[in-house]
């Protein structure tokens, strides 16, 4: 069960990273983020 939960968390992290990386620099700036903030924001989304 723990393996399934870990995999689900990893997928959510990856999907969040992919979606945020699709944003332009301008869009990221509008929400107060930079490219370097993406991994941290994705971890908070878990």
PDB file with one MODEL, atoms N, CA, C and O in Angstrom:
MODEL        1
ATOM      1  N   UNK A   1       0.825  -1.194   0.000  1.00  0.00           N
ATOM      2  CA  UNK A   1       0.000   0.000   0.000  1.00  0.00           C
ATOM      3  C   UNK A   1       0.867   1.255   0.000  1.00  0.00           C
ATOM      4  O   UNK A   1       0.550   2.233  -0.676  1.00  0.00           O
ATOM      5  N   UNK A   2       1.950   1.226   0.751  1.00  0.00           N
ATOM      6  CA  UNK A   2       2.845   2.373   0.817  1.00  0.00           C
ATOM      7  C   UNK A   2       3.482   2.652  -0.545  1.00  0.00           C
ATOM      8  O   UNK A   2       3.701   3.809  -0.904  1.00  0.00           O
ATOM      9  N   UNK A   3       3.776   1.599  -1.298  1.00  0.00           N
ATOM     10  CA  UNK A   3       4.358   1.757  -2.635  1.00  0.00           C
ATOM     11  C   UNK A   3       3.381   2.477  -3.566  1.00  0.00           C
ATOM     12  O   UNK A   3       3.783   3.340  -4.346  1.00  0.00           O
ATOM     13  N   UNK A   4       2.139   2.131  -3.483  1.00  0.00           N
ATOM     14  CA  UNK A   4       1.113   2.773  -4.318  1.00  0.00           C
ATOM     15  C   UNK A   4       0.982   4.247  -3.957  1.00  0.00           C
ATOM     16  O   UNK A   4       0.878   5.101  -4.838  1.00  0.00           O
ATOM     17  N   UNK A   5       0.987   4.539  -2.671  1.00  0.00           N
ATOM     18  CA  UNK A   5       0.887   5.933  -2.216  1.00  0.00           C
ATOM     19  C   UNK A   5       2.110   6.741  -2.660  1.00  0.00           C
ATOM     20  O   UNK A   5       1.982   7.894  -3.074  1.00  0.00           O
ATOM     21  N   UNK A   6       3.282   6.134  -2.572  1.00  0.00           N
ATOM     22  CA  UNK A   6       4.506   6.812  -3.004  1.00  0.00           C
ATOM     23  C   UNK A   6       4.468   7.107  -4.506  1.00  0.00           C
ATOM     24  O   UNK A   6       4.842   8.194  -4.947  1.00  0.00           O
ATOM     25  N   UNK A   7       4.017   6.134  -5.271  1.00  0.00           N
ATOM     26  CA  UNK A   7       3.917   6.322  -6.718  1.00  0.00           C
ATOM     27  C   UNK A   7       2.913   7.423  -7.053  1.00  0.00           C
ATOM     28  O   UNK A   7       3.169   8.248  -7.930  1.00  0.00           O
ATOM     29  N   UNK A   8       1.796   7.440  -6.373  1.00  0.00           N
ATOM     30  CA  UNK A   8       0.780   8.469  -6.617  1.00  0.00           C
ATOM     31  C   UNK A   8       1.327   9.853  -6.281  1.00  0.00           C
ATOM     32  O   UNK A   8       1.068  10.818  -7.000  1.00  0.00           O
ATOM     33  N   UNK A   9       2.078   9.950  -5.197  1.00  0.00           N
ATOM     34  CA  UNK A   9       2.687  11.240  -4.824  1.00  0.00           C
ATOM     35  C   UNK A   9       3.696  11.682  -5.867  1.00  0.00           C
ATOM     36  O   UNK A   9       3.734  12.852  -6.248  1.00  0.00           O
ATOM     37  N   UNK A  10       4.512  10.749  -6.328  1.00  0.00           N
ATOM     38  CA  UNK A  10       5.506  11.068  -7.354  1.00  0.00           C
ATOM     39  C   UNK A  10       4.827  11.552  -8.638  1.00  0.00           C
ATOM     40  O   UNK A  10       5.281  12.514  -9.257  1.00  0.00           O
ATOM     41  N   UNK A  11       3.745  10.887  -9.033  1.00  0.00           N
ATOM     42  CA  UNK A  11       3.025  11.302 -10.251  1.00  0.00           C
ATOM     43  C   UNK A  11       2.450  12.699 -10.105  1.00  0.00           C
ATOM     44  O   UNK A  11       2.519  13.500 -11.037  1.00  0.00           O
ATOM     45  N   UNK A  12       1.885  12.995  -8.950  1.00  0.00           N
ATOM     46  CA  UNK A  12       1.326  14.331  -8.722  1.00  0.00           C
ATOM     47  C   UNK A  12       2.433  15.380  -8.777  1.00  0.00           C
ATOM     48  O   UNK A  12       2.242  16.454  -9.348  1.00  0.00           O
ATOM     49  N   UNK A  13       3.582  15.076  -8.189  1.00  0.00           N
ATOM     50  CA  UNK A  13       4.735  15.976  -8.230  1.00  0.00           C
ATOM     51  C   UNK A  13       5.157  16.231  -9.675  1.00  0.00           C
ATOM     52  O   UNK A  13       5.343  17.380 -10.075  1.00  0.00           O
ATOM     53  N   UNK A  14       5.307  15.159 -10.462  1.00  0.00           N
ATOM     54  CA  UNK A  14       5.734  15.291 -11.860  1.00  0.00           C
ATOM     55  C   UNK A  14       4.714  16.077 -12.677  1.00  0.00           C
ATOM     56  O   UNK A  14       5.102  16.937 -13.468  1.00  0.00           O
ATOM     57  N   UNK A  15       3.438  15.809 -12.509  1.00  0.00           N
ATOM     58  CA  UNK A  15       2.396  16.519 -13.251  1.00  0.00           C
ATOM     59  C   UNK A  15       2.408  18.001 -12.911  1.00  0.00           C
ATOM     60  O   UNK A  15       2.235  18.842 -13.793  1.00  0.00           O
ATOM     61  N   UNK A  16       2.610  18.325 -11.647  1.00  0.00           N
ATOM     62  CA  UNK A  16       2.676  19.724 -11.230  1.00  0.00           C
ATOM     63  C   UNK A  16       3.879  20.409 -11.851  1.00  0.00           C
ATOM     64  O   UNK A  16       3.773  21.537 -12.333  1.00  0.00           O
ATOM     65  N   UNK A  17       5.028  19.734 -11.844  1.00  0.00           N
ATOM     66  CA  UNK A  17       6.237  20.300 -12.463  1.00  0.00           C
ATOM     67  C   UNK A  17       6.024  20.543 -13.956  1.00  0.00           C
ATOM     68  O   UNK A  17       6.390  21.596 -14.478  1.00  0.00           O
ATOM     69  N   UNK A  18       5.443  19.582 -14.625  1.00  0.00           N
ATOM     70  CA  UNK A  18       5.210  19.711 -16.071  1.00  0.00           C
ATOM     71  C   UNK A  18       4.288  20.892 -16.360  1.00  0.00           C
ATOM     72  O   UNK A  18       4.565  21.700 -17.246  1.00  0.00           O
ATOM     73  N   UNK A  19       3.200  20.989 -15.615  1.00  0.00           N
ATOM     74  CA  UNK A  19       2.254  22.086 -15.835  1.00  0.00           C
ATOM     75  C   UNK A  19       2.893  23.443 -15.573  1.00  0.00           C
ATOM     76  O   UNK A  19       2.694  24.377 -16.349  1.00  0.00           O
ATOM     77  N   UNK A  20       3.646  23.565 -14.506  1.00  0.00           N
ATOM     78  CA  UNK A  20       4.281  24.846 -14.196  1.00  0.00           C
ATOM     79  C   UNK A  20       5.370  25.184 -15.211  1.00  0.00           C
ATOM     80  O   UNK A  20       5.569  26.354 -15.537  1.00  0.00           O
ATOM     81  N   UNK A  21       6.069  24.181 -15.707  1.00  0.00           N
ATOM     82  CA  UNK A  21       7.106  24.433 -16.708  1.00  0.00           C
ATOM     83  C   UNK A  21       6.530  24.859 -18.051  1.00  0.00           C
ATOM     84  O   UNK A  21       7.242  25.430 -18.877  1.00  0.00           O
ATOM     85  N   UNK A  22       5.264  24.591 -18.274  1.00  0.00           N
ATOM     86  CA  UNK A  22       4.612  25.028 -19.517  1.00  0.00           C
ATOM     87  C   UNK A  22       4.310  26.529 -19.515  1.00  0.00           C
ATOM     88  O   UNK A  22       4.085  27.126 -20.567  1.00  0.00           O
ATOM     89  N   UNK A  23       4.307  27.127 -18.328  1.00  0.00           N
ATOM     90  CA  UNK A  23       4.014  28.555 -18.232  1.00  0.00           C
ATOM     91  C   UNK A  23       5.194  29.382 -18.730  1.00  0.00           C
ATOM     92  O   UNK A  23       6.349  28.971 -18.613  1.00  0.00           O
ATOM     93  N   UNK A  24       4.895  30.530 -19.275  1.00  0.00           N
ATOM     94  CA  UNK A  24       5.942  31.445 -19.728  1.00  0.00           C
ATOM     95  C   UNK A  24       6.555  32.154 -18.526  1.00  0.00           C
ATOM     96  O   UNK A  24       6.016  32.103 -17.421  1.00  0.00           O
ATOM     97  N   UNK A  25       7.674  32.807 -18.751  1.00  0.00           N
ATOM     98  CA  UNK A  25       8.314  33.574 -17.680  1.00  0.00           C
ATOM     99  C   UNK A  25       7.358  34.644 -17.148  1.00  0.00           C
ATOM    100  O   UNK A  25       7.308  34.905 -15.946  1.00  0.00           O
ATOM    101  N   UNK A  26       6.615  35.247 -18.045  1.00  0.00           N
ATOM    102  CA  UNK A  26       5.655  36.288 -17.662  1.00  0.00           C
ATOM    103  C   UNK A  26       4.562  35.724 -16.765  1.00  0.00           C
ATOM    104  O   UNK A  26       4.216  36.323 -15.746  1.00  0.00           O
ATOM    105  N   UNK A  27       4.016  34.566 -17.146  1.00  0.00           N
ATOM    106  CA  UNK A  27       2.960  33.948 -16.349  1.00  0.00           C
ATOM    107  C   UNK A  27       3.478  33.532 -14.973  1.00  0.00           C
ATOM    108  O   UNK A  27       2.788  33.703 -13.968  1.00  0.00           O
ATOM    109  N   UNK A  28       4.687  32.990 -14.932  1.00  0.00           N
ATOM    110  CA  UNK A  28       5.274  32.629 -13.642  1.00  0.00           C
ATOM    111  C   UNK A  28       5.466  33.867 -12.779  1.00  0.00           C
ATOM    112  O   UNK A  28       5.205  33.845 -11.576  1.00  0.00           O
ATOM    113  N   UNK A  29       5.925  34.943 -13.403  1.00  0.00           N
ATOM    114  CA  UNK A  29       6.127  36.186 -12.670  1.00  0.00           C
ATOM    115  C   UNK A  29       4.806  36.714 -12.122  1.00  0.00           C
ATOM    116  O   UNK A  29       4.758  37.244 -11.012  1.00  0.00           O
ATOM    117  N   UNK A  30       3.746  36.571 -12.891  1.00  0.00           N
ATOM    118  CA  UNK A  30       2.425  37.032 -12.449  1.00  0.00           C
ATOM    119  C   UNK A  30       1.954  36.316 -11.184  1.00  0.00           C
ATOM    120  O   UNK A  30       1.238  36.896 -10.368  1.00  0.00           O
ATOM    121  N   UNK A  31       2.355  35.066 -11.025  1.00  0.00           N
ATOM    122  CA  UNK A  31       1.948  34.330  -9.823  1.00  0.00           C
ATOM    123  C   UNK A  31       3.052  34.333  -8.759  1.00  0.00           C
ATOM    124  O   UNK A  31       2.962  33.625  -7.756  1.00  0.00           O
ATOM    125  N   UNK A  32       4.088  35.135  -8.992  1.00  0.00           N
ATOM    126  CA  UNK A  32       5.138  35.315  -7.997  1.00  0.00           C
ATOM    127  C   UNK A  32       6.133  34.181  -7.907  1.00  0.00           C
ATOM    128  O   UNK A  32       6.671  33.903  -6.835  1.00  0.00           O
ATOM    129  N   UNK A  33       6.383  33.521  -9.031  1.00  0.00           N
ATOM    130  CA  UNK A  33       7.313  32.391  -9.044  1.00  0.00           C
ATOM    131  C   UNK A  33       8.390  32.586 -10.103  1.00  0.00           C
ATOM    132  O   UNK A  33       8.235  33.374 -11.037  1.00  0.00           O
ATOM    133  N   UNK A  34       9.475  31.856  -9.937  1.00  0.00           N
ATOM    134  CA  UNK A  34      10.500  31.761 -10.971  1.00  0.00           C
ATOM    135  C   UNK A  34      10.678  30.279 -11.276  1.00  0.00           C
ATOM    136  O   UNK A  34      10.128  29.435 -10.569  1.00  0.00           O
ATOM    137  N   UNK A  35      11.428  29.956 -12.304  1.00  0.00           N
ATOM    138  CA  UNK A  35      11.647  28.547 -12.667  1.00  0.00           C
ATOM    139  C   UNK A  35      12.269  27.758 -11.511  1.00  0.00           C
ATOM    140  O   UNK A  35      11.965  26.580 -11.325  1.00  0.00           O
ATOM    141  N   UNK A  36      13.129  28.404 -10.748  1.00  0.00           N
ATOM    142  CA  UNK A  36      13.769  27.732  -9.630  1.00  0.00           C
ATOM    143  C   UNK A  36      12.823  27.381  -8.501  1.00  0.00           C
ATOM    144  O   UNK A  36      13.143  26.530  -7.671  1.00  0.00           O
ATOM    145  N   UNK A  37      11.661  28.022  -8.454  1.00  0.00           N
ATOM    146  CA  UNK A  37      10.673  27.750  -7.409  1.00  0.00           C
ATOM    147  C   UNK A  37       9.782  26.548  -7.716  1.00  0.00           C
ATOM    148  O   UNK A  37       9.073  26.061  -6.835  1.00  0.00           O
ATOM    149  N   UNK A  38       9.812  26.076  -8.938  1.00  0.00           N
ATOM    150  CA  UNK A  38       8.886  25.026  -9.362  1.00  0.00           C
ATOM    151  C   UNK A  38       9.013  23.745  -8.529  1.00  0.00           C
ATOM    152  O   UNK A  38       7.991  23.233  -8.073  1.00  0.00           O
ATOM    153  N   UNK A  39      10.210  23.207  -8.310  1.00  0.00           N
ATOM    154  CA  UNK A  39      10.279  21.975  -7.501  1.00  0.00           C
ATOM    155  C   UNK A  39       9.719  22.153  -6.089  1.00  0.00           C
ATOM    156  O   UNK A  39       9.072  21.248  -5.563  1.00  0.00           O
ATOM    157  N   UNK A  40       9.960  23.296  -5.483  1.00  0.00           N
ATOM    158  CA  UNK A  40       9.452  23.546  -4.140  1.00  0.00           C
ATOM    159  C   UNK A  40       7.932  23.664  -4.143  1.00  0.00           C
ATOM    160  O   UNK A  40       7.269  23.146  -3.245  1.00  0.00           O
ATOM    161  N   UNK A  41       7.380  24.337  -5.139  1.00  0.00           N
ATOM    162  CA  UNK A  41       5.926  24.483  -5.238  1.00  0.00           C
ATOM    163  C   UNK A  41       5.264  23.125  -5.502  1.00  0.00           C
ATOM    164  O   UNK A  41       4.184  22.840  -4.984  1.00  0.00           O
ATOM    165  N   UNK A  42       5.918  22.303  -6.306  1.00  0.00           N
ATOM    166  CA  UNK A  42       5.362  20.982  -6.601  1.00  0.00           C
ATOM    167  C   UNK A  42       5.358  20.100  -5.354  1.00  0.00           C
ATOM    168  O   UNK A  42       4.427  19.321  -5.151  1.00  0.00           O
ATOM    169  N   UNK A  43       6.375  20.214  -4.533  1.00  0.00           N
ATOM    170  CA  UNK A  43       6.400  19.427  -3.292  1.00  0.00           C
ATOM    171  C   UNK A  43       5.321  19.895  -2.328  1.00  0.00           C
ATOM    172  O   UNK A  43       4.726  19.081  -1.621  1.00  0.00           O
ATOM    173  N   UNK A  44       5.060  21.205  -2.293  1.00  0.00           N
ATOM    174  CA  UNK A  44       3.997  21.721  -1.417  1.00  0.00           C
ATOM    175  C   UNK A  44       2.630  21.243  -1.889  1.00  0.00           C
ATOM    176  O   UNK A  44       1.707  21.128  -1.083  1.00  0.00           O
ATOM    177  N   UNK A  45       2.486  20.963  -3.186  1.00  0.00           N
ATOM    178  CA  UNK A  45       1.197  20.519  -3.729  1.00  0.00           C
ATOM    179  C   UNK A  45       0.833  19.110  -3.256  1.00  0.00           C
ATOM    180  O   UNK A  45      -0.321  18.694  -3.358  1.00  0.00           O
ATOM    181  N   UNK A  46       1.814  18.388  -2.743  1.00  0.00           N
ATOM    182  CA  UNK A  46       1.529  17.026  -2.274  1.00  0.00           C
ATOM    183  C   UNK A  46       0.739  17.123  -1.006  1.00  0.00           C
ATOM    184  O   UNK A  46       0.380  16.100  -0.422  1.00  0.00           O
TER     185      UNK A  46
ENDMDL
END
